[in-house]
Amino acid sequence: MFGLGTTELLIILALVMIIFGAGKLPQVGGALGKSLRNFKEGVKEGEEDKSGDDPDKIDDNGQSK
């Protein structure tokens, strides 16, 4: 996972605990999960938009049919 070992993950977790505190940790995790979900949905929508543009529907003059 991203080339991070156990030691690095523990250090990152300790820093997050120091910065946000144990009480806010569930909120931070929830916000991170929502952010990732929204990012994935945005990428999916972008791929659908690209696939909707069919190059076969363009005539010789470059106009859409």
PDB file of N, CA, C and O in Angstrom:
ATOM      1  N   MET A   1       0.838  -1.177   0.000  1.00  0.00           N
ATOM      2  CA  MET A   1       0.000   0.000   0.000  1.00  0.00           C
ATOM      3  C   MET A   1       0.886   1.245   0.000  1.00  0.00           C
ATOM      4  O   MET A   1       1.366   1.661   1.054  1.00  0.00           O
ATOM      5  N   PHE A   2       1.100   1.822  -1.136  1.00  0.00           N
ATOM      6  CA  PHE A   2       1.876   3.041  -1.324  1.00  0.00           C
ATOM      7  C   PHE A   2       3.317   2.907  -0.827  1.00  0.00           C
ATOM      8  O   PHE A   2       3.990   3.916  -0.622  1.00  0.00           O
ATOM      9  N   GLY A   3       3.787   1.704  -0.637  1.00  0.00           N
ATOM     10  CA  GLY A   3       5.162   1.503  -0.200  1.00  0.00           C
ATOM     11  C   GLY A   3       5.410   1.912   1.249  1.00  0.00           C
ATOM     12  O   GLY A   3       6.557   2.134   1.637  1.00  0.00           O
ATOM     13  N   LEU A   4       4.364   2.013   2.046  1.00  0.00           N
ATOM     14  CA  LEU A   4       4.529   2.382   3.451  1.00  0.00           C
ATOM     15  C   LEU A   4       4.561   1.123   4.309  1.00  0.00           C
ATOM     16  O   LEU A   4       3.728   0.229   4.166  1.00  0.00           O
ATOM     17  N   GLY A   5       5.520   1.078   5.182  1.00  0.00           N
ATOM     18  CA  GLY A   5       5.628  -0.052   6.088  1.00  0.00           C
ATOM     19  C   GLY A   5       4.843   0.191   7.365  1.00  0.00           C
ATOM     20  O   GLY A   5       4.212   1.234   7.535  1.00  0.00           O
ATOM     21  N   THR A   6       4.889  -0.771   8.245  1.00  0.00           N
ATOM     22  CA  THR A   6       4.163  -0.694   9.508  1.00  0.00           C
ATOM     23  C   THR A   6       4.649   0.478  10.350  1.00  0.00           C
ATOM     24  O   THR A   6       3.839   1.183  10.952  1.00  0.00           O
ATOM     25  N   THR A   7       5.938   0.690  10.399  1.00  0.00           N
ATOM     26  CA  THR A   7       6.503   1.768  11.213  1.00  0.00           C
ATOM     27  C   THR A   7       6.010   3.129  10.718  1.00  0.00           C
ATOM     28  O   THR A   7       5.624   3.981  11.518  1.00  0.00           O
ATOM     29  N   GLU A   8       6.025   3.329   9.402  1.00  0.00           N
ATOM     30  CA  GLU A   8       5.581   4.603   8.845  1.00  0.00           C
ATOM     31  C   GLU A   8       4.103   4.844   9.130  1.00  0.00           C
ATOM     32  O   GLU A   8       3.702   5.960   9.461  1.00  0.00           O
ATOM     33  N   LEU A   9       3.291   3.788   9.000  1.00  0.00           N
ATOM     34  CA  LEU A   9       1.859   3.930   9.271  1.00  0.00           C
ATOM     35  C   LEU A   9       1.606   4.270  10.738  1.00  0.00           C
ATOM     36  O   LEU A   9       0.724   5.075  11.038  1.00  0.00           O
ATOM     37  N   LEU A  10       2.354   3.679  11.641  1.00  0.00           N
ATOM     38  CA  LEU A  10       2.197   3.978  13.066  1.00  0.00           C
ATOM     39  C   LEU A  10       2.591   5.421  13.373  1.00  0.00           C
ATOM     40  O   LEU A  10       1.946   6.083  14.187  1.00  0.00           O
ATOM     41  N   ILE A  11       3.642   5.905  12.727  1.00  0.00           N
ATOM     42  CA  ILE A  11       4.061   7.295  12.931  1.00  0.00           C
ATOM     43  C   ILE A  11       2.990   8.245  12.412  1.00  0.00           C
ATOM     44  O   ILE A  11       2.663   9.232  13.071  1.00  0.00           O
ATOM     45  N   ILE A  12       2.443   7.955  11.236  1.00  0.00           N
ATOM     46  CA  ILE A  12       1.385   8.801  10.676  1.00  0.00           C
ATOM     47  C   ILE A  12       0.161   8.788  11.585  1.00  0.00           C
ATOM     48  O   ILE A  12      -0.433   9.837  11.835  1.00  0.00           O
ATOM     49  N   LEU A  13      -0.220   7.621  12.079  1.00  0.00           N
ATOM     50  CA  LEU A  13      -1.359   7.519  12.988  1.00  0.00           C
ATOM     51  C   LEU A  13      -1.113   8.318  14.265  1.00  0.00           C
ATOM     52  O   LEU A  13      -2.020   8.992  14.755  1.00  0.00           O
ATOM     53  N   ALA A  14       0.085   8.253  14.801  1.00  0.00           N
ATOM     54  CA  ALA A  14       0.408   9.011  16.012  1.00  0.00           C
ATOM     55  C   ALA A  14       0.318  10.508  15.750  1.00  0.00           C
ATOM     56  O   ALA A  14      -0.199  11.245  16.589  1.00  0.00           O
ATOM     57  N   LEU A  15       0.806  10.969  14.614  1.00  0.00           N
ATOM     58  CA  LEU A  15       0.722  12.385  14.279  1.00  0.00           C
ATOM     59  C   LEU A  15      -0.729  12.839  14.117  1.00  0.00           C
ATOM     60  O   LEU A  15      -1.095  13.928  14.557  1.00  0.00           O
ATOM     61  N   VAL A  16      -1.541  12.014  13.494  1.00  0.00           N
ATOM     62  CA  VAL A  16      -2.955  12.344  13.326  1.00  0.00           C
ATOM     63  C   VAL A  16      -3.632  12.422  14.681  1.00  0.00           C
ATOM     64  O   VAL A  16      -4.445  13.315  14.916  1.00  0.00           O
ATOM     65  N   MET A  17      -3.309  11.503  15.569  1.00  0.00           N
ATOM     66  CA  MET A  17      -3.895  11.515  16.918  1.00  0.00           C
ATOM     67  C   MET A  17      -3.478  12.780  17.675  1.00  0.00           C
ATOM     68  O   MET A  17      -4.284  13.362  18.401  1.00  0.00           O
ATOM     69  N   ILE A  18      -2.236  13.201  17.511  1.00  0.00           N
ATOM     70  CA  ILE A  18      -1.756  14.408  18.194  1.00  0.00           C
ATOM     71  C   ILE A  18      -2.452  15.647  17.633  1.00  0.00           C
ATOM     72  O   ILE A  18      -2.861  16.527  18.390  1.00  0.00           O
ATOM     73  N   ILE A  19      -2.583  15.716  16.318  1.00  0.00           N
ATOM     74  CA  ILE A  19      -3.163  16.903  15.682  1.00  0.00           C
ATOM     75  C   ILE A  19      -4.663  17.008  15.949  1.00  0.00           C
ATOM     76  O   ILE A  19      -5.146  18.062  16.362  1.00  0.00           O
ATOM     77  N   PHE A  20      -5.402  15.925  15.718  1.00  0.00           N
ATOM     78  CA  PHE A  20      -6.858  15.977  15.788  1.00  0.00           C
ATOM     79  C   PHE A  20      -7.420  15.500  17.124  1.00  0.00           C
ATOM     80  O   PHE A  20      -8.531  15.880  17.493  1.00  0.00           O
ATOM     81  N   GLY A  21      -6.691  14.695  17.833  1.00  0.00           N
ATOM     82  CA  GLY A  21      -7.197  14.142  19.087  1.00  0.00           C
ATOM     83  C   GLY A  21      -8.073  12.926  18.837  1.00  0.00           C
ATOM     84  O   GLY A  21      -8.582  12.729  17.733  1.00  0.00           O
ATOM     85  N   ALA A  22      -8.241  12.121  19.863  1.00  0.00           N
ATOM     86  CA  ALA A  22      -8.987  10.869  19.715  1.00  0.00           C
ATOM     87  C   ALA A  22     -10.474  11.121  19.481  1.00  0.00           C
ATOM     88  O   ALA A  22     -11.135  10.325  18.814  1.00  0.00           O
ATOM     89  N   GLY A  23     -11.003  12.208  20.015  1.00  0.00           N
ATOM     90  CA  GLY A  23     -12.425  12.497  19.880  1.00  0.00           C
ATOM     91  C   GLY A  23     -12.830  12.851  18.456  1.00  0.00           C
ATOM     92  O   GLY A  23     -13.936  12.521  18.027  1.00  0.00           O
ATOM     93  N   LYS A  24     -11.962  13.510  17.730  1.00  0.00           N
ATOM     94  CA  LYS A  24     -12.287  13.949  16.370  1.00  0.00           C
ATOM     95  C   LYS A  24     -11.905  12.917  15.313  1.00  0.00           C
ATOM     96  O   LYS A  24     -12.232  13.090  14.139  1.00  0.00           O
ATOM     97  N   LEU A  25     -11.231  11.868  15.703  1.00  0.00           N
ATOM     98  CA  LEU A  25     -10.753  10.881  14.739  1.00  0.00           C
ATOM     99  C   LEU A  25     -11.881  10.256  13.913  1.00  0.00           C
ATOM    100  O   LEU A  25     -11.709  10.114  12.703  1.00  0.00           O
ATOM    101  N   PRO A  26     -13.029   9.873  14.497  1.00  0.00           N
ATOM    102  CA  PRO A  26     -14.117   9.327  13.671  1.00  0.00           C
ATOM    103  C   PRO A  26     -14.649  10.340  12.655  1.00  0.00           C
ATOM    104  O   PRO A  26     -15.011   9.968  11.538  1.00  0.00           O
ATOM    105  N   GLN A  27     -14.698  11.615  13.036  1.00  0.00           N
ATOM    106  CA  GLN A  27     -15.158  12.646  12.103  1.00  0.00           C
ATOM    107  C   GLN A  27     -14.177  12.813  10.946  1.00  0.00           C
ATOM    108  O   GLN A  27     -14.585  12.975   9.796  1.00  0.00           O
ATOM    109  N   VAL A  28     -12.900  12.772  11.253  1.00  0.00           N
ATOM    110  CA  VAL A  28     -11.885  12.899  10.210  1.00  0.00           C
ATOM    111  C   VAL A  28     -11.961  11.711   9.260  1.00  0.00           C
ATOM    112  O   VAL A  28     -11.858  11.879   8.045  1.00  0.00           O
ATOM    113  N   GLY A  29     -12.139  10.525   9.801  1.00  0.00           N
ATOM    114  CA  GLY A  29     -12.268   9.328   8.965  1.00  0.00           C
ATOM    115  C   GLY A  29     -13.499   9.385   8.077  1.00  0.00           C
ATOM    116  O   GLY A  29     -13.443   9.019   6.903  1.00  0.00           O
ATOM    117  N   GLY A  30     -14.614   9.847   8.639  1.00  0.00           N
ATOM    118  CA  GLY A  30     -15.842   9.971   7.856  1.00  0.00           C
ATOM    119  C   GLY A  30     -15.697  10.983   6.737  1.00  0.00           C
ATOM    120  O   GLY A  30     -16.155  10.751   5.618  1.00  0.00           O
ATOM    121  N   ALA A  31     -15.060  12.108   7.035  1.00  0.00           N
ATOM    122  CA  ALA A  31     -14.853  13.133   6.014  1.00  0.00           C
ATOM    123  C   ALA A  31     -13.929  12.624   4.912  1.00  0.00           C
ATOM    124  O   ALA A  31     -14.143  12.910   3.734  1.00  0.00           O
ATOM    125  N   LEU A  32     -12.905  11.872   5.297  1.00  0.00           N
ATOM    126  CA  LEU A  32     -11.998  11.308   4.300  1.00  0.00           C
ATOM    127  C   LEU A  32     -12.718  10.309   3.411  1.00  0.00           C
ATOM    128  O   LEU A  32     -12.506  10.293   2.199  1.00  0.00           O
ATOM    129  N   GLY A  33     -13.564   9.479   3.996  1.00  0.00           N
ATOM    130  CA  GLY A  33     -14.337   8.507   3.225  1.00  0.00           C
ATOM    131  C   GLY A  33     -15.283   9.182   2.248  1.00  0.00           C
ATOM    132  O   GLY A  33     -15.402   8.751   1.101  1.00  0.00           O
ATOM    133  N   LYS A  34     -15.964  10.243   2.694  1.00  0.00           N
ATOM    134  CA  LYS A  34     -16.865  10.984   1.811  1.00  0.00           C
ATOM    135  C   LYS A  34     -16.094  11.633   0.668  1.00  0.00           C
ATOM    136  O   LYS A  34     -16.557  11.657  -0.473  1.00  0.00           O
ATOM    137  N   SER A  35     -14.923  12.153   0.983  1.00  0.00           N
ATOM    138  CA  SER A  35     -14.104  12.784  -0.049  1.00  0.00           C
ATOM    139  C   SER A  35     -13.692  11.778  -1.112  1.00  0.00           C
ATOM    140  O   SER A  35     -13.775  12.064  -2.306  1.00  0.00           O
ATOM    141  N   LEU A  36     -13.253  10.612  -0.686  1.00  0.00           N
ATOM    142  CA  LEU A  36     -12.858   9.576  -1.638  1.00  0.00           C
ATOM    143  C   LEU A  36     -14.047   9.122  -2.486  1.00  0.00           C
ATOM    144  O   LEU A  36     -13.913   8.911  -3.691  1.00  0.00           O
ATOM    145  N   ARG A  37     -15.204   8.973  -1.851  1.00  0.00           N
ATOM    146  CA  ARG A  37     -16.414   8.559  -2.578  1.00  0.00           C
ATOM    147  C   ARG A  37     -16.788   9.598  -3.642  1.00  0.00           C
ATOM    148  O   ARG A  37     -17.103   9.242  -4.778  1.00  0.00           O
ATOM    149  N   ASN A  38     -16.752  10.881  -3.268  1.00  0.00           N
ATOM    150  CA  ASN A  38     -17.065  11.937  -4.219  1.00  0.00           C
ATOM    151  C   ASN A  38     -16.053  11.986  -5.355  1.00  0.00           C
ATOM    152  O   ASN A  38     -16.419  12.225  -6.506  1.00  0.00           O
ATOM    153  N   PHE A  39     -14.782  11.761  -5.037  1.00  0.00           N
ATOM    154  CA  PHE A  39     -13.748  11.744  -6.072  1.00  0.00           C
ATOM    155  C   PHE A  39     -13.995  10.617  -7.062  1.00  0.00           C
ATOM    156  O   PHE A  39     -13.893  10.823  -8.271  1.00  0.00           O
ATOM    157  N   LYS A  40     -14.319   9.430  -6.565  1.00  0.00           N
ATOM    158  CA  LYS A  40     -14.587   8.288  -7.444  1.00  0.00           C
ATOM    159  C   LYS A  40     -15.803   8.549  -8.327  1.00  0.00           C
ATOM    160  O   LYS A  40     -15.795   8.210  -9.510  1.00  0.00           O
ATOM    161  N   GLU A  41     -16.854   9.154  -7.753  1.00  0.00           N
ATOM    162  CA  GLU A  41     -18.042   9.480  -8.545  1.00  0.00           C
ATOM    163  C   GLU A  41     -17.710  10.495  -9.633  1.00  0.00           C
ATOM    164  O   GLU A  41     -18.207  10.393 -10.754  1.00  0.00           O
ATOM    165  N   GLY A  42     -16.872  11.472  -9.303  1.00  0.00           N
ATOM    166  CA  GLY A  42     -16.464  12.469 -10.290  1.00  0.00           C
ATOM    167  C   GLY A  42     -15.667  11.851 -11.423  1.00  0.00           C
ATOM    168  O   GLY A  42     -15.852  12.213 -12.585  1.00  0.00           O
ATOM    169  N   VAL A  43     -14.788  10.926 -11.096  1.00  0.00           N
ATOM    170  CA  VAL A  43     -14.004  10.248 -12.129  1.00  0.00           C
ATOM    171  C   VAL A  43     -14.921   9.422 -13.019  1.00  0.00           C
ATOM    172  O   VAL A  43     -14.749   9.396 -14.238  1.00  0.00           O
ATOM    173  N   LYS A  44     -15.896   8.746 -12.416  1.00  0.00           N
ATOM    174  CA  LYS A  44     -16.850   7.942 -13.192  1.00  0.00           C
ATOM    175  C   LYS A  44     -17.647   8.813 -14.143  1.00  0.00           C
ATOM    176  O   LYS A  44     -17.843   8.452 -15.303  1.00  0.00           O
ATOM    177  N   GLU A  45     -18.116   9.973 -13.653  1.00  0.00           N
ATOM    178  CA  GLU A  45     -18.883  10.886 -14.496  1.00  0.00           C
ATOM    179  C   GLU A  45     -18.027  11.405 -15.643  1.00  0.00           C
ATOM    180  O   GLU A  45     -18.516  11.552 -16.764  1.00  0.00           O
ATOM    181  N   GLY A  46     -16.765  11.681 -15.376  1.00  0.00           N
ATOM    182  CA  GLY A  46     -15.859  12.141 -16.426  1.00  0.00           C
ATOM    183  C   GLY A  46     -15.660  11.084 -17.495  1.00  0.00           C
ATOM    184  O   GLY A  46     -15.602  11.401 -18.683  1.00  0.00           O
ATOM    185  N   GLU A  47     -15.555   9.831 -17.080  1.00  0.00           N
ATOM    186  CA  GLU A  47     -15.395   8.745 -18.048  1.00  0.00           C
ATOM    187  C   GLU A  47     -16.663   8.564 -18.874  1.00  0.00           C
ATOM    188  O   GLU A  47     -16.590   8.275 -20.069  1.00  0.00           O
ATOM    189  N   GLU A  48     -17.834   8.734 -18.238  1.00  0.00           N
ATOM    190  CA  GLU A  48     -19.098   8.610 -18.968  1.00  0.00           C
ATOM    191  C   GLU A  48     -19.237   9.723 -19.988  1.00  0.00           C
ATOM    192  O   GLU A  48     -19.737   9.494 -21.089  1.00  0.00           O
ATOM    193  N   ASP A  49     -18.796  10.939 -19.634  1.00  0.00           N
ATOM    194  CA  ASP A  49     -18.857  12.052 -20.574  1.00  0.00           C
ATOM    195  C   ASP A  49     -17.977  11.786 -21.785  1.00  0.00           C
ATOM    196  O   ASP A  49     -18.376  12.062 -22.917  1.00  0.00           O
ATOM    197  N   LYS A  50     -16.793  11.257 -21.558  1.00  0.00           N
ATOM    198  CA  LYS A  50     -15.890  10.951 -22.667  1.00  0.00           C
ATOM    199  C   LYS A  50     -16.448   9.854 -23.554  1.00  0.00           C
ATOM    200  O   LYS A  50     -16.346   9.931 -24.778  1.00  0.00           O
ATOM    201  N   SER A  51     -17.038   8.827 -22.944  1.00  0.00           N
ATOM    202  CA  SER A  51     -17.561   7.718 -23.732  1.00  0.00           C
ATOM    203  C   SER A  51     -18.813   8.131 -24.491  1.00  0.00           C
ATOM    204  O   SER A  51     -19.177   7.481 -25.470  1.00  0.00           O
ATOM    205  N   GLY A  52     -19.485   9.204 -24.059  1.00  0.00           N
ATOM    206  CA  GLY A  52     -20.673   9.693 -24.746  1.00  0.00           C
ATOM    207  C   GLY A  52     -20.343  10.378 -26.061  1.00  0.00           C
ATOM    208  O   GLY A  52     -21.204  10.475 -26.935  1.00  0.00           O
ATOM    209  N   ASP A  53     -19.122  10.851 -26.217  1.00  0.00           N
ATOM    210  CA  ASP A  53     -18.696  11.488 -27.456  1.00  0.00           C
ATOM    211  C   ASP A  53     -18.266  10.419 -28.439  1.00  0.00           C
ATOM    212  O   ASP A  53     -17.160   9.888 -28.345  1.00  0.00           O
ATOM    213  N   ASP A  54     -19.151  10.098 -29.395  1.00  0.00           N
ATOM    214  CA  ASP A  54     -18.884   9.050 -30.371  1.00  0.00           C
ATOM    215  C   ASP A  54     -18.238   9.674 -31.608  1.00  0.00           C
ATOM    216  O   ASP A  54     -18.884  10.459 -32.302  1.00  0.00           O
ATOM    217  N   PRO A  55     -16.989   9.346 -31.898  1.00  0.00           N
ATOM    218  CA  PRO A  55     -16.327   9.947 -33.058  1.00  0.00           C
ATOM    219  C   PRO A  55     -16.970   9.537 -34.378  1.00  0.00           C
ATOM    220  O   PRO A  55     -16.740  10.201 -35.389  1.00  0.00           O
ATOM    221  N   ASP A  56     -17.766   8.468 -34.409  1.00  0.00           N
ATOM    222  CA  ASP A  56     -18.417   8.048 -35.644  1.00  0.00           C
ATOM    223  C   ASP A  56     -19.573   8.962 -36.011  1.00  0.00           C
ATOM    224  O   ASP A  56     -20.067   8.903 -37.137  1.00  0.00           O
ATOM    225  N   LYS A  57     -20.020   9.811 -35.082  1.00  0.00           N
ATOM    226  CA  LYS A  57     -21.147  10.687 -35.339  1.00  0.00           C
ATOM    227  C   LYS A  57     -20.714  12.035 -35.913  1.00  0.00           C
ATOM    228  O   LYS A  57     -21.526  12.957 -35.980  1.00  0.00           O
ATOM    229  N   ILE A  58     -19.484  12.165 -36.317  1.00  0.00           N
ATOM    230  CA  ILE A  58     -18.977  13.422 -36.882  1.00  0.00           C
ATOM    231  C   ILE A  58     -18.803  13.214 -38.379  1.00  0.00           C
ATOM    232  O   ILE A  58     -18.203  12.231 -38.814  1.00  0.00           O
ATOM    233  N   ASP A  59     -19.341  14.159 -39.173  1.00  0.00           N
ATOM    234  CA  ASP A  59     -19.232  14.014 -40.627  1.00  0.00           C
ATOM    235  C   ASP A  59     -17.881  14.524 -41.123  1.00  0.00           C
ATOM    236  O   ASP A  59     -17.018  14.873 -40.318  1.00  0.00           O
ATOM    237  N   ASP A  60     -17.695  14.567 -42.418  1.00  0.00           N
ATOM    238  CA  ASP A  60     -16.416  14.939 -43.018  1.00  0.00           C
ATOM    239  C   ASP A  60     -16.039  16.392 -42.751  1.00  0.00           C
ATOM    240  O   ASP A  60     -14.855  16.728 -42.768  1.00  0.00           O
ATOM    241  N   ASN A  61     -17.017  17.259 -42.506  1.00  0.00           N
ATOM    242  CA  ASN A  61     -16.756  18.669 -42.251  1.00  0.00           C
ATOM    243  C   ASN A  61     -16.471  18.972 -40.780  1.00  0.00           C
ATOM    244  O   ASN A  61     -16.266  20.129 -40.412  1.00  0.00           O
ATOM    245  N   GLY A  62     -16.456  17.941 -39.944  1.00  0.00           N
ATOM    246  CA  GLY A  62     -16.200  18.113 -38.522  1.00  0.00           C
ATOM    247  C   GLY A  62     -17.428  18.496 -37.745  1.00  0.00           C
ATOM    248  O   GLY A  62     -17.319  18.885 -36.582  1.00  0.00           O
ATOM    249  N   GLN A  63     -18.582  18.400 -38.337  1.00  0.00           N
ATOM    250  CA  GLN A  63     -19.851  18.735 -37.676  1.00  0.00           C
ATOM    251  C   GLN A  63     -20.482  17.479 -37.088  1.00  0.00           C
ATOM    252  O   GLN A  63     -20.360  16.390 -37.650  1.00  0.00           O
ATOM    253  N   SER A  64     -21.153  17.639 -35.960  1.00  0.00           N
ATOM    254  CA  SER A  64     -21.876  16.500 -35.366  1.00  0.00           C
ATOM    255  C   SER A  64     -23.109  16.206 -36.171  1.00  0.00           C
ATOM    256  O   SER A  64     -23.764  17.117 -36.677  1.00  0.00           O
ATOM    257  N   LYS A  65     -23.426  14.957 -36.292  1.00  0.00           N
ATOM    258  CA  LYS A  65     -24.635  14.551 -37.025  1.00  0.00           C
ATOM    259  C   LYS A  65     -25.827  14.553 -36.118  1.00  0.00           C
ATOM    260  O   LYS A  65     -26.934  14.239 -36.554  1.00  0.00           O
TER     261      LYS A  65
END
